[in-house]
Amino acid sequence: MASAVLPSGSQCAAAAAAAAVAAAAAPPGLRLRLLLLLLSAAALIATGDGQNLFTKDVTVIEGEVATISCQVNKSDDSVIQLLNPNRQTIYFRDFRPLKDSRFQLLNFSSSELKVSLTNVSISDEGRYFCQLYTDPPQESYTTITVLVPPRNLMIDIQKDTAVEGEEIEVNCTAMASKPATTIRWFKGNKELKGKSEVEEWSDMYTVTSQLMLKVHKEDDGVPVICQVEHPAVTGNLQTQRYLEVQYKPQVHIQMTYPLQGLTREGDALELTCEAIGKPQPVMVTWVRVDDEMPQHAVLSGPNLFINNLNKTDNGTYRCEASNIVGKAHSDYMLYVYDSRAGEEGSIRAVDHAVIGGVVAVVVFAMLCLLIILGRYFARHKGTYFTHEAKGADDAADADTAIINAEGGQNNSEEKKEYFI
């Protein structure tokens, strides 16, 4: 926004120029009325002392409505008019000479001329001038900035299907925006860093961002998101593609039988091979490492069944699975115990249980005995004897008192009681 003061004494020339422009743009029936308005305005030009013309810049999104306001402080009913960037009169007071019906009068008074412009396009961007016919005349301009959101957002992956460990290129393009957009990359919830290039054409910008991504099997089915940030966009404008990653099988051997996991002579063994990969392995095979498979072994797809185990079946059994990406395997080491091993183990377990029970009973009995003895001795703490020399107080002298005391001691010995 800026304001300027036209040269002093030029009000008549300005009125004549405005009349010529307006008359040329107005319909024939309105030319006379417009000329009369301009001439009367030129005749009534007031002094500009104390008046101040001002405007505000406008930022608007393409397709929306822009509001232009010419305001006057301390107005004295001077004439206000609004001109477009080509210096054509849009409104002279409350009269619109310009034929563009997108301009509509919102408010007209001595202190304000407010006009709306609907369905704004990029061609409407520029400076709009407010003029106040004072002495000297005043002029101020407002700048309309039009924001254009990206017209198209595209994401492109170099390869629709990638192999684990491979590096792929992902591109995202935001076309024809103003100003240039900012592109951010996400893999799931994790933000990644890309490299952007900007192309400008006719005041419009196209941004292309490149992301180099090394994929792993954990990335299969994870979305790669291209998110755009732009002042004309509210919320998140984004597009995404889901990764499709192929990886070699993952193999795991599960013992189905015996359930306790102890393999003894004469028992049966059943193993199941679980293989997961992308694409899913179609061939799962069992082999015996460094030896041939036992003749009584039965193979059924991912299952291996060996009946009537014996010591000759000991060894390493391998499950192999493969797909177009690669192959993998898992090993199971078989050791066959003697048939008595399980029985001895069971007997030993029983013996341990019996011994443990006996020890528990003995300990409990001892604790009970200690408690009973403790309570007994607490009540009978022993026998205490108190010997007093009877008649000592009545003795005439010390010798008589000693003799009486000895006599009392002999009598007390006869009264002793024994407690167990």
C-alpha positions in Angstrom: 0.0 0.0 0.0 1.3 3.5 -0.9 -0.1 7.0 -1.2 1.0 10.0 -3.3 -0.1 13.6 -3.8 -0.7 14.8 -7.3 0.9 18.1 -8.4 -0.9 21.2 -7.2 -3.2 22.9 -9.7 -3.7 19.7 -11.8 -7.2 19.0 -10.5 -8.9 20.3 -13.7 -6.6 18.2 -15.9 -7.3 15.1 -13.7 -11.0 15.7 -13.9 -10.8 16.0 -17.7 -8.7 12.9 -18.0 -11.1 10.9 -15.8 -14.1 12.2 -17.8 -12.4 11.0 -21.1 -11.6 7.6 -19.7 -15.0 7.1 -18.2 -16.8 8.4 -21.3 -14.9 6.0 -23.5 -15.8 3.0 -21.3 -19.4 3.9 -20.5 -22.4 3.1 -22.7 -23.6 6.0 -24.9 -26.6 6.7 -22.8 -24.5 7.2 -19.7 -21.7 9.3 -21.1 -23.5 12.6 -20.6 -24.4 11.8 -17.0 -20.8 10.8 -16.3 -19.4 14.0 -17.8 -21.7 16.1 -15.7 -20.6 14.2 -12.6 -17.0 14.8 -13.4 -17.4 18.4 -14.1 -19.4 19.0 -10.9 -16.7 17.2 -9.0 -14.0 19.3 -10.5 -16.0 22.4 -9.6 -16.4 21.3 -6.0 -12.9 20.2 -5.3 -12.1 20.9 -1.7 -8.8 21.6 0.0 -6.9 18.5 1.2 -6.0 20.0 4.6 -6.6 17.4 7.3 -7.9 14.7 5.0 -6.0 11.4 4.6 -6.6 8.7 2.0 -5.5 5.1 2.8 -6.0 1.5 1.7 -4.9 -2.0 2.7 -3.3 -4.7 0.6 -5.4 -7.8 -0.2 -4.4 -11.5 -0.4 -7.0 -13.8 -1.9 -7.2 -17.4 -3.1 -8.0 -17.9 -6.8 -11.8 -18.2 -7.3 -12.7 -16.5 -4.1 -13.8 -12.9 -3.3 -11.4 -9.9 -2.9 -12.6 -6.7 -1.1 -11.0 -3.4 -1.9 -11.6 -0.5 0.4 -10.7 3.2 -0.1 -11.0 5.0 3.2 -10.7 8.7 4.1 -9.9 10.2 7.5 -11.6 13.5 8.4 -13.6 13.5 5.2 -15.3 16.7 3.8 -17.4 15.0 1.1 -14.6 15.0 -1.5 -15.0 12.7 -4.5 -13.6 9.2 -4.3 -12.9 6.9 -7.3 -11.3 3.5 -7.8 -9.1 2.5 -10.8 -7.9 -0.9 -11.9 -4.2 -1.7 -12.8 -4.8 -0.4 -16.3 -5.9 3.0 -14.8 -9.5 2.4 -15.9 -12.2 3.7 -13.6 -14.0 1.0 -11.8 -16.2 3.2 -9.6 -16.6 7.0 -9.6 -18.4 7.6 -6.3 -21.3 5.0 -6.4 -21.3 4.8 -10.2 -19.6 1.9 -12.1 -18.4 2.9 -15.6 -16.5 -0.4 -16.1 -18.6 -3.2 -17.7 -17.0 -6.0 -15.6 -19.9 -7.1 -13.4 -17.7 -9.0 -11.0 -17.1 -5.6 -9.3 -19.9 -4.8 -6.9 -20.4 -1.9 -4.6 -20.4 -2.9 -1.0 -20.4 0.5 0.7 -20.3 4.2 -0.4 -20.1 7.2 1.9 -18.1 10.3 2.2 -15.4 8.4 4.1 -15.3 5.0 2.3 -15.7 3.4 -1.1 -15.7 -0.4 -0.7 -15.9 -2.7 -3.7 -15.9 -6.5 -4.0 -14.4 -8.5 -6.8 -15.8 -12.0 -7.2 -14.2 -15.1 -8.8 -10.7 -13.7 -8.7 -8.2 -15.0 -11.2 -4.5 -14.6 -11.6 -5.1 -11.9 -14.2 -6.7 -9.7 -11.6 -3.5 -9.5 -9.6 -1.8 -6.0 -9.5 -2.2 -2.5 -8.1 -5.6 -0.9 -7.7 -5.6 2.9 -7.2 -7.8 5.0 -5.0 -8.1 8.7 -5.8 -9.5 11.5 -3.7 -10.3 14.8 -5.4 -8.9 17.4 -2.9 -6.5 20.3 -3.4 -4.0 18.9 -4.1 -5.6 15.5 -5.2 -4.5 12.4 -3.3 -3.8 8.9 -4.6 -3.2 5.6 -2.8 -2.8 2.1 -4.1 -3.6 -1.4 -2.8 -2.0 -4.5 -4.1 -4.0 -7.7 -4.8 -2.1 -10.9 -4.4 -3.7 -14.0 -5.8 -2.8 -17.4 -4.3 -3.1 -20.4 -6.6 -3.1 -23.9 -5.0 -1.5 -26.8 -6.9 -3.7 -27.8 -9.8 -2.5 -31.4 -9.8 -0.5 -33.6 -7.3 1.1 -36.7 -8.7 3.3 -39.4 -7.2 5.3 -41.8 -9.3 7.3 -44.9 -8.1 10.2 -46.1 -10.3 9.2 -49.7 -9.9 5.8 -51.0 -8.9 7.4 -54.1 -7.2 10.8 -53.9 -5.5 13.1 -56.5 -4.0 14.3 -56.2 -0.4 17.6 -54.3 -0.2 16.9 -52.5 -3.4 17.0 -48.7 -3.7 14.1 -47.2 -5.7 13.3 -43.7 -6.8 10.0 -42.0 -5.9 8.9 -38.6 -7.5 6.2 -36.2 -6.5 5.0 -33.3 -8.6 2.9 -30.3 -7.6 1.9 -28.4 -10.8 1.0 -24.8 -11.5 0.9 -23.1 -8.0 1.6 -19.6 -6.8 3.7 -19.3 -4.8 5.8 -22.4 -5.1 4.7 -25.3 -2.8 6.8 -27.1 -0.2 6.8 -30.9 -0.5 7.4 -33.2 2.5 7.9 -37.0 2.4 6.7 -39.6 4.9 7.1 -43.4 5.0 4.3 -44.4 7.4 4.7 -42.0 10.3 8.4 -41.4 9.7 9.4 -38.2 7.8 12.0 -38.6 5.1 14.1 -36.0 3.3 13.8 -35.5 -0.5 15.4 -33.2 -3.0 13.1 -30.5 -4.7 13.4 -28.6 -8.0 11.3 -25.6 -8.9 10.3 -24.5 -12.5 8.7 -21.1 -13.2 6.4 -20.4 -16.1 4.1 -17.3 -16.5 4.3 -16.5 -12.8 3.3 -20.0 -11.9 5.5 -22.6 -10.3 5.8 -26.4 -10.7 7.7 -28.2 -8.0 9.1 -31.8 -8.3 10.6 -33.6 -5.4 12.7 -36.8 -5.6 13.1 -39.4 -2.9 15.7 -42.2 -3.0 14.4 -45.0 -0.8 16.1 -48.3 0.2 13.4 -50.9 0.9 13.3 -53.8 3.4 10.8 -56.6 3.9 9.2 -54.7 6.8 8.3 -51.9 4.2 5.9 -54.2 2.3 2.4 -52.6 2.4 3.7 -49.4 4.0 2.4 -46.1 2.4 4.8 -43.6 1.0 3.2 -40.2 1.4 3.8 -36.9 -0.6 2.4 -34.0 1.4 2.1 -30.4 0.1 2.2 -27.3 2.2 0.9 -24.1 0.6 -0.8 -20.9 1.9 -3.8 -21.5 -0.3 -4.3 -25.0 1.1 -6.1 -25.6 4.3 -5.4 -28.9 6.1 -3.2 -31.6 4.5 -3.1 -32.0 0.7 -1.4 -35.3 0.0 -1.2 -38.3 -2.2 0.3 -41.7 -1.5 1.4 -45.0 -2.9 1.8 -48.3 -1.1 5.1 -50.1 -1.3 5.2 -53.7 -2.6 8.4 -55.4 -1.5 9.3 -59.0 -2.4 11.6 -60.9 0.0 13.0 -64.4 0.4 11.3 -67.0 2.7 11.5 -67.1 6.4 11.6 -70.7 7.6 10.6 -72.1 11.0 10.3 -75.8 12.2 7.6 -76.7 14.6 7.6 -80.1 16.5 4.0 -81.4 16.4 4.7 -84.7 18.1 5.8 -85.8 20.7 4.3 -83.0 22.8 6.8 -83.2 25.7 9.7 -82.8 23.3 11.6 -86.0 24.4 12.2 -88.4 21.6 12.7 -92.1 22.7 13.2 -95.3 20.9 10.0 -96.7 19.5 8.2 -93.3 19.5 7.1 -91.3 16.5 8.3 -87.9 15.4 6.3 -85.3 13.4 7.8 -82.0 12.3 6.0 -79.2 10.4 7.9 -76.6 8.3 6.5 -73.1 8.2 7.7 -70.9 5.4 6.6 -67.3 4.8 7.8 -65.1 1.9 6.7 -62.8 -0.9 5.8 -64.3 -3.2 4.7 -67.3 -1.1 7.1 -70.3 -1.5 5.5 -73.0 -3.5 8.2 -75.6 -2.9 9.1 -76.8 0.6 11.5 -79.8 0.8 13.0 -81.9 3.6 16.5 -83.3 3.5 18.8 -85.1 5.9 22.2 -83.3 6.2 25.2 -85.5 5.4 23.1 -88.6 5.1 20.1 -90.2 3.4 16.5 -89.8 4.7 15.4 -92.9 6.7 13.4 -95.4 4.6 10.6 -95.3 7.1 10.3 -91.5 7.0 7.2 -90.1 5.4 7.2 -86.7 3.6 3.9 -84.9 3.0 4.4 -81.3 1.8 5.7 -79.3 4.7 5.4 -82.2 7.1 8.0 -84.9 8.1 6.8 -88.0 9.9 9.2 -90.7 11.3 7.6 -93.7 13.0 9.3 -96.2 15.3 12.4 -94.1 16.1 15.8 -95.7 16.7 19.4 -94.6 17.2 20.1 -94.7 13.5 17.7 -91.9 12.9 19.9 -89.4 14.9 21.1 -86.5 12.8 20.2 -83.1 11.4 17.0 -82.6 9.3 16.7 -79.5 7.2 13.7 -77.8 5.7 14.4 -75.7 2.6 12.0 -73.2 1.0 12.6 -70.9 -2.0 10.9 -68.3 -4.2 12.0 -66.0 -7.0 13.9 -63.8 -4.6 16.0 -66.5 -2.9 16.0 -69.5 -0.7 16.3 -70.2 3.1 16.4 -73.1 5.4 16.0 -74.2 9.1 17.6 -77.2 10.8 16.3 -79.6 13.5 18.7 -81.8 15.3 17.3 -85.2 16.3 18.6 -87.3 19.2 16.8 -90.5 20.1 17.0 -91.5 23.8 16.8 -95.0 25.2 13.3 -96.2 25.9 14.3 -96.6 29.6 15.4 -93.0 29.8 11.9 -91.8 30.1 11.0 -94.4 32.7 14.1 -93.7 34.8 13.3 -90.1 34.5 9.7 -90.7 35.7 10.9 -92.9 38.6 13.5 -90.4 39.6 10.9 -87.7 39.5 8.6 -89.8 41.8 11.5 -90.5 44.2 12.3 -86.9 44.5 8.7 -86.1 45.2 8.5 -88.7 48.0 11.8 -87.6 49.6 10.6 -84.0 49.5 7.3 -84.9 51.2 9.1 -86.8 54.0 11.5 -83.9 54.6 8.6 -81.5 54.8 6.8 -83.7 57.4 10.0 -84.0 59.6 10.6 -80.3 59.5 7.0 -79.6 60.5 7.2 -82.1 63.4 10.4 -80.5 64.7 8.9 -77.1 64.6 5.9 -78.2 66.5 8.1 -79.9 69.2 10.2 -76.7 69.6 7.1 -74.6 70.1 5.7 -77.0 72.8 9.0 -77.1 74.7 9.3 -73.3 74.6 5.9 -72.8 76.1 6.7 -75.4 78.8 10.0 -73.9 80.0 8.4 -70.5 79.9 5.9 -71.6 82.6 8.4 -73.5 84.8 11.5 -71.5 85.2 12.9 -73.6 88.1 12.9 -73.7 91.9 14.1 -70.7 94.0 14.8 -71.0 97.7 14.9 -68.2 100.1 16.4 -68.9 103.5 15.8 -66.5 106.3 17.3 -66.9 109.7 14.2 -67.1 111.8 14.6 -65.7 115.4 17.6 -63.7 114.4 15.9 -60.5 115.2 15.1 -61.9 118.7 18.7 -63.1 119.4 20.5 -61.4 122.3 23.9 -61.4 120.5 25.5 -62.3 117.2 26.5 -65.8 118.2 23.0 -66.7 119.1 21.8 -65.2 115.8 24.3 -67.4 113.8 23.2 -70.5 115.7 19.5 -69.8 115.0 20.4 -69.2 111.3 22.1 -72.5 110.9 19.1 -74.2 112.5 16.8 -72.4 110.0 19.0 -73.6 107.1 18.8 -77.2 108.2 15.0 -76.9 108.3 14.9 -75.4 104.8 16.8 -78.3 103.3 14.0 -80.6 104.4 11.5 -78.4 102.5 13.3 -78.6 99.1 11.2 -79.6 96.1 12.4 -80.9 92.8 10.9 -80.1 89.4 11.7 -81.7 86.1 
